[in-house]
């Protein structure tokens, strides 16, 4: 299974930086007994590997060679390959650039590299169906892509819509090889005008496609703004402080999903 990481964006909401936004240090991790800063995108790569990805495609811009230098050819046992997206033209364009390396019979998972969410293994909750979304509860769904459900069936994705009908947003998604190709062809038929994945999925659903939403997420932070960066640090600190309690109870503490995303 492939994990696709769209990393060609310019990160205008958190500039100026002297490096790609995906390498912004957020929190830390231990490596060989030494604690070191952790790039924000490492959280997503870790979660993709936990979700079953054995190969990761990083879709980068032509000026983002620092990402290649940082990750090299592997992460957590998963092989890494790179595809260049010449211009940052939205999520759909980035995701379907990965079709250059994704095989005809390979399923994919997609997440956003400037987000941090919990639980870490939430992607394992997504079933092997045509298309499924990992959902997180938030207080301001109008800042995100809100997912409207009928049971667990997705009926609509409301992209940054005022008065959104659902407080559940998608944070990652998984699709079969056939659905990946169907959506790519639909995107091309729609003259590649879909910037957001949600608008493309709405057309897919209207044409008879099916998708489900899985409410397995508990906490979600977009680190693409200064406010989001601060909230991410707070969330990680909370998790670290709760770690002894988690080990004592044999479970995880409750987390409140965090609204930290500003307008794109």
C-alpha positions in Angstrom: 0.0 0.0 0.0 1.1 3.5 -0.8 1.1 6.5 1.4 0.8 9.8 -0.6 2.1 13.0 1.0 1.3 16.2 -0.8 4.3 18.5 0.1 4.5 21.0 -2.8 2.6 23.8 -1.1 4.3 27.1 -0.5 3.1 27.4 3.1 2.1 31.1 2.8 0.2 31.1 6.1 3.3 30.5 8.2 6.0 32.2 6.2 8.7 33.4 6.2 10.7 30.2 6.8 14.2 29.3 5.6 13.1 25.8 4.7 10.1 23.9 3.5 7.1 24.1 5.9 7.0 20.3 6.1 10.3 20.4 8.0 9.1 22.8 10.6 10.3 21.5 14.0 7.4 20.6 16.2 8.1 18.7 19.4 10.8 16.1 19.6 11.5 12.3 19.4 14.2 10.0 20.7 16.5 8.4 18.2 19.2 5.9 19.4 18.8 7.2 22.9 19.1 10.9 21.9 16.3 13.4 21.8 16.1 15.5 18.7 13.7 17.9 17.1 10.9 16.4 15.0 9.8 17.8 11.7 6.0 18.2 11.5 5.7 15.9 8.5 7.3 13.0 10.4 4.0 12.6 12.4 2.1 11.9 9.2 4.8 9.5 7.8 4.7 7.6 11.1 1.0 7.3 11.0 1.0 6.1 7.3 3.5 3.4 8.2 1.4 2.4 11.2 -1.6 2.3 8.9 0.0 -0.2 6.6 1.9 1.8 4.0 5.0 0.0 2.8 5.9 2.7 0.2 5.5 6.5 0.5 5.3 9.0 -2.3 6.3 12.5 -1.3 4.9 15.0 -3.9 7.3 18.0 -3.7 7.8 21.2 -5.5 10.9 21.9 -7.6 12.5 24.0 -4.9 12.0 21.6 -2.1 15.1 19.5 -2.3 15.6 20.0 1.5 12.8 17.4 2.0 14.7 14.9 -0.1 17.8 15.6 1.9 15.9 15.2 5.2 14.2 11.9 4.4 16.4 10.2 1.9 15.0 6.9 0.6 13.2 5.4 3.5 11.3 6.1 6.7 10.3 3.6 9.4 10.9 0.7 7.1 8.9 2.1 4.2 10.5 3.0 0.9 10.3 6.7 -0.1 10.0 7.9 -3.7 9.6 11.5 -4.9 7.4 13.0 -7.6 7.8 16.7 -8.6 4.6 18.8 -8.9 5.8 21.8 -11.0 3.2 24.2 -9.6 1.2 24.0 -6.4 -2.3 23.6 -7.9 -4.2 22.1 -5.1 -4.6 18.8 -3.4 -6.2 16.9 -6.3 -3.3 17.8 -8.6 -0.8 16.7 -6.0 -2.5 13.4 -5.2 -2.9 12.4 -8.9 0.8 13.3 -9.7 1.5 10.2 -7.6 -0.2 8.1 -10.3 3.2 8.1 -12.0 4.5 5.7 -9.4 1.4 4.0 -7.9 0.8 0.7 -9.6 -2.5 -0.3 -11.2 -3.4 -2.7 -8.4 -2.1 -0.7 -5.4 -4.3 1.0 -2.8 -3.4 4.3 -1.3 -3.7 6.4 1.8 -3.5 10.2 1.8 -2.8 12.6 4.6 -1.7 16.2 5.1 2.0 16.8 6.2 1.3 20.0 8.2 -1.1 18.3 10.6 -0.8 16.4 13.8 -3.5 14.1 15.0 -4.3 11.3 17.4 -4.5 8.4 17.9 -1.4 7.5 16.0 -2.8 4.2 14.6 -6.2 5.6 13.6 -5.7 4.7 10.0 -5.9 1.0 10.9 -9.6 1.7 11.5 -10.3 2.4 7.8 -11.6 -0.7 6.1 -10.7 -2.1 2.7 -13.5 -0.4 0.7 -13.6 1.8 -2.3 -13.1 5.1 -0.4 -13.1 5.8 3.3 -12.4 8.9 5.4 -10.8 9.1 8.8 -12.9 11.7 10.7 -12.1 14.0 13.6 -14.6 16.2 15.7 -13.9 19.9 15.7 -15.7 23.0 17.0 -15.4 25.1 13.9 -16.0 22.8 10.9 -16.4 25.7 8.6 -12.6 26.1 8.6 -12.2 22.5 7.3 -13.8 20.0 5.0 -16.9 18.9 6.9 -18.2 15.4 6.2 -21.9 14.8 6.2 -23.0 11.3 7.0 -26.0 9.1 6.8 -25.0 6.4 9.2 -21.4 5.8 8.1 -22.1 6.6 4.5 -20.7 9.9 3.2 -23.4 12.0 1.5 -21.5 15.2 1.0 -18.3 17.0 1.8 -18.8 20.7 2.7 -15.6 22.5 1.8 -15.0 25.4 4.2 -18.7 26.1 4.1 -20.3 28.5 6.6 -23.0 26.8 8.8 -21.6 23.3 8.0 -24.0 20.5 8.8 -21.4 18.3 10.5 -18.8 18.9 13.1 -16.8 15.9 11.8 -14.0 16.7 9.3 -11.7 14.4 7.4 -8.1 14.2 8.3 -6.9 11.4 6.0 -8.4 9.0 3.6 -7.9 5.6 2.0 -9.0 4.3 -1.4 -8.7 1.2 -3.5 -6.6 1.1 -6.7 -9.8 1.2 -8.8 -11.2 4.2 -7.0 -7.9 6.0 -7.3 -8.0 5.6 -11.0 -11.8 6.4 -11.2 -11.2 9.7 -9.4 -8.2 10.6 -11.4 -10.2 10.1 -14.7 -13.1 12.1 -13.2 -10.8 14.9 -12.3 -9.4 15.0 -15.8 -12.9 14.9 -17.3 -13.8 17.9 -15.1 -10.8 19.7 -16.8 -8.7 19.5 -13.6 -10.6 22.4 -12.1 -11.1 20.7 -8.7 -8.5 22.2 -6.3 -10.1 20.6 -3.2 -10.5 16.8 -2.9 -14.0 17.4 -1.4 -15.5 19.0 -4.5 -14.2 16.1 -6.6 -15.6 13.5 -4.2 -19.0 15.3 -4.3 -19.1 14.8 -8.1 -18.0 11.2 -7.6 -20.9 10.6 -5.1 -23.4 12.2 -7.4 -22.3 9.9 -10.2 -23.1 6.8 -8.0 -19.8 6.4 -6.2 -19.7 5.4 -2.5 -17.6 6.4 0.5 -17.8 5.9 4.2 -16.6 7.9 7.2 -15.0 6.4 10.2 -15.1 8.4 13.5 -11.9 7.1 14.8 -10.0 10.4 15.4 -9.9 12.2 18.7 -7.5 15.2 18.3 -6.5 17.2 15.2 -4.3 20.2 14.7 -3.4 22.0 11.5 0.1 23.4 12.1 0.0 25.7 9.0 -0.5 28.9 11.1 1.2 30.4 14.1 -1.9 29.7 16.2 -1.9 26.1 15.0 1.8 25.8 15.7 1.2 26.8 19.3 -1.7 24.5 19.7 0.3 21.6 18.3 3.0 22.2 20.9 0.3 22.3 23.6 -1.3 19.1 22.4 2.1 17.3 22.3 3.0 18.5 25.8 -0.4 17.3 27.0 0.2 13.9 25.5 3.7 13.7 27.1 2.3 14.6 30.5 -0.5 12.1 30.2 1.9 9.3 29.1 2.4 7.9 32.7 -1.3 7.8 33.2 -1.8 6.1 29.9 0.7 3.4 30.9 -1.0 3.0 34.3 -4.5 2.6 32.9 -3.5 0.5 29.9 -5.4 3.0 27.7 -5.3 6.5 26.2 -6.6 9.7 27.8 -9.5 11.5 26.2 -8.5 14.3 23.9 -10.5 17.3 22.6 -10.0 17.9 18.9 -8.4 21.3 18.3 -9.5 23.9 15.8 -6.2 25.4 14.7 -6.7 25.9 11.0 -7.1 29.3 9.5 -8.3 30.2 6.0 -6.2 28.7 3.2 
